[in-house]
C-alpha cells in the first residue's frame, strides 16, 4: 500500500512539474508576442495581466535572454521590446 501511495505522489508531482514548464513556456511566448507589438506595459502591469508576481515576470525575461533573445525594456515605450525595435 505504501508503495502505491508513493508512486501516486511521485506521478502527481511529475504532472505538476510538466504543467509548470508548459505554463512558463506559454508565458514566454505571450511575452515575446507582446514585445514584438511593443505592448507589454511595465513589468508590474505585465504581472497583473499574466496573474503572476513582478519577480516572476523578471525571471521569465531573464530566461528569454539566456535563451538568446535580446529583449530589453524601453522606458520611452513603457514596454519590453526586441533588440531591433529598441530605441
C-alpha positions in Angstrom: 0.0 0.0 0.0 2.8 2.4 0.9 4.5 1.8 -2.5 1.2 2.6 -4.3 0.8 5.9 -2.4 4.4 6.8 -3.0 4.0 6.1 -6.7 0.8 8.2 -6.9 2.6 11.1 -5.1 5.5 10.9 -7.5 3.3 10.9 -10.5 1.3 13.8 -9.2 4.5 15.8 -8.6 5.7 15.0 -12.1 2.4 16.2 -13.6 2.7 19.5 -11.7 6.3 20.0 -12.9 5.3 19.3 -16.5 2.3 21.7 -16.2 4.5 24.4 -14.7 7.0 24.1 -17.6 4.2 24.2 -20.1 2.7 27.3 -18.4 6.1 29.0 -18.3 6.7 28.3 -22.0 3.3 29.7 -22.8 4.0 32.9 -20.8 7.3 33.3 -22.6 5.6 33.0 -26.0 2.9 35.5 -24.9 5.6 38.0 -23.6 7.5 37.8 -26.8 4.4 38.4 -28.9 3.6 41.4 -26.8 7.2 42.6 -27.1 7.0 42.5 -30.9 3.8 44.5 -30.7 5.6 46.8 -28.2 2.6 46.5 -25.8 3.8 44.6 -22.7 3.5 47.6 -20.4 5.6 48.0 -17.4 6.7 44.8 -15.5 4.1 45.5 -12.8 1.4 45.8 -15.5 2.6 42.6 -17.2 2.5 40.8 -13.9 -1.2 41.8 -13.4 -2.0 40.8 -17.0 -0.4 37.4 -16.5 -1.6 37.0 -13.0 1.9 36.3 -11.6 4.3 38.3 -9.5 6.5 41.0 -10.9 9.5 39.0 -9.8 8.2 36.1 -11.9 8.0 38.4 -14.9 11.6 39.3 -14.4 12.6 35.7 -14.1 10.8 34.9 -17.3 12.5 37.8 -19.0 15.9 36.6 -17.7 15.2 33.1 -19.1 14.3 34.5 -22.5 17.5 36.5 -22.6 19.5 33.4 -21.6 18.0 31.6 -24.5 19.5 34.1 -26.8 16.7 36.7 -27.5 17.8 40.3 -27.0 14.8 41.5 -25.0 15.0 45.0 -23.4 12.8 47.3 -21.5 12.2 50.6 -23.3 11.3 53.3 -20.8 10.2 55.5 -23.7 7.6 52.9 -25.0 7.0 51.5 -21.5 7.3 48.1 -22.9 9.7 45.2 -23.4 10.9 45.2 -27.0 13.2 43.1 -29.1 16.6 44.4 -29.9 15.8 45.5 -33.4 12.9 47.6 -32.1 14.9 49.1 -29.2 15.1 52.9 -29.2 
